Amino acid sequence: MQYYMAPLEGITTYIFRGAYHKFYRDCDKYFTPFLASKRLSYKETNEIKPENNEGMNLVPQILSNNIETFIEIARQIKDFGYDTVNINLGCPSGTVVSRKRGAGQLADTYALEKFLDEVFEKCPMKISVKTRVGMYDTCEWEDILAVYAKFPLEELIIHPRLREDYYKGKPRLETVKQAIAAQLPFPICYNGDITSTATFTDIIKELPTVDRVMVGRGLLRNPALVSELSGSDKKDCLEAFMSELANRYEEQYGVGQDTNCLFKLKDVWNHLGMNYPENEKLLKAIRKSDTLSEYRIAVKRFFAQRESV
Ligand SMILES: Cc1cc2nc3c(=O)[nH]c(=O)nc-3n(C[C@H](O)[C@H](O)[C@H](O)COP(=O)(O)O)c2cc1C
């Protein structure tokens, strides 16, 4: 089985991926959160700089329905030495979908095919797709799959929810079974709601031919999840990992930028905290910290006391 880290805009930044890779190292592939500016911004460039992603198998992701923009972003990515890009055809956000990007591109399969035709003609890189299974109804999926089947994708990553589902409800596993039954000429990667060994086992029991999975929120709740799934014997390094993350954000933002750092760190704790429902008081102190030094004291207390609470 291969394990991929999902792109989570604002969370799985190069800082997060770098700290993760230092302590856990178990993902076979990483994806950048979506890149969307025709001329990559400073922030976007940092995401793909090779020196920020050393030792990792990283695939940059593009979100665009404009062929010129897409090719221009791909060109900049290629200049950094990458040979593969991933297309985001799943983002459900209102502002993205209203501009017919992300999951919004699934609504019109004619336009989708035309777009992919041009991408494959003009983009001199390997191309993978990360997709949802429709906008409103799973009956859309058959036509969407028929479009993908026409192209030599590197792989198809399926998050089996509709745009309308956002992140709610159960993943629609029957749509992944449908894709497997279609015997597509490229590998399928499953993504969605793998949060524990138990959920992983249940999902893979349903999809026995799947040989690669992508994990997002489950890795935030438990950064050791992929280590556990892949059977690698890692000692508990959560405290060291979270400390490294704080140090790296502090270094990136610079002195006196505690608010920005804390925003990023608390975002991770919002997920991590779900695995510690019995430690609400300790988590609250982390959430309420106003400075990095307050934060570090609260985190230290969390790790010292979490078992005994
Ligand atoms: C806050 C947040 C940001 C996300 N950003 C991206 C993104 O930039 N690109 C993308 O393809 N998917 C993005 N996703 C979707 C995830 O990659 C993934 O498909 C989804 O969370 C389901 O997988 P999971 O249940 O393992 O988290 C995002 C999801 C969340 C919750």
The ligand as a Gaussian input file, in Angstrom:
#p B3LYP/6-31G(d) Opt

LIG

0 1
 C       -9.070000      22.952000       5.300000
 C       -9.005000      22.088000       4.067000
 C       -8.228000      22.503000       2.990000
 C       -8.163000      21.711000       1.822000
 N       -7.379000      22.116000       0.772000
 C       -7.297000      21.335000      -0.352000
 C       -6.446000      21.707000      -1.449000
 O       -5.750000      22.731000      -1.444000
 N       -6.438000      20.886000      -2.527000
 C       -7.187000      19.729000      -2.580000
 O       -7.147000      18.999000      -3.575000
 N       -7.971000      19.361000      -1.549000
 C       -8.029000      20.121000      -0.447000
 N       -8.797000      19.699000       0.608000
 C       -9.438000      18.370000       0.554000
 C       -8.490000      17.299000       1.144000
 O       -7.321000      17.181000       0.373000
 C       -9.182000      15.917000       1.187000
 O       -9.595000      15.573000      -0.093000
 C      -10.383000      15.907000       2.133000
 O      -10.080000      16.522000       3.369000
 C      -10.852000      14.467000       2.372000
 O       -9.816000      13.661000       2.881000
 P       -9.643000      13.382000       4.473000
 O      -10.980000      12.874000       4.959000
 O       -8.547000      12.359000       4.559000
 O       -9.308000      14.689000       5.109000
 C       -8.894000      20.489000       1.752000
 C       -9.675000      20.083000       2.843000
 C       -9.745000      20.863000       3.992000
 C      -10.596000      20.388000       5.140000

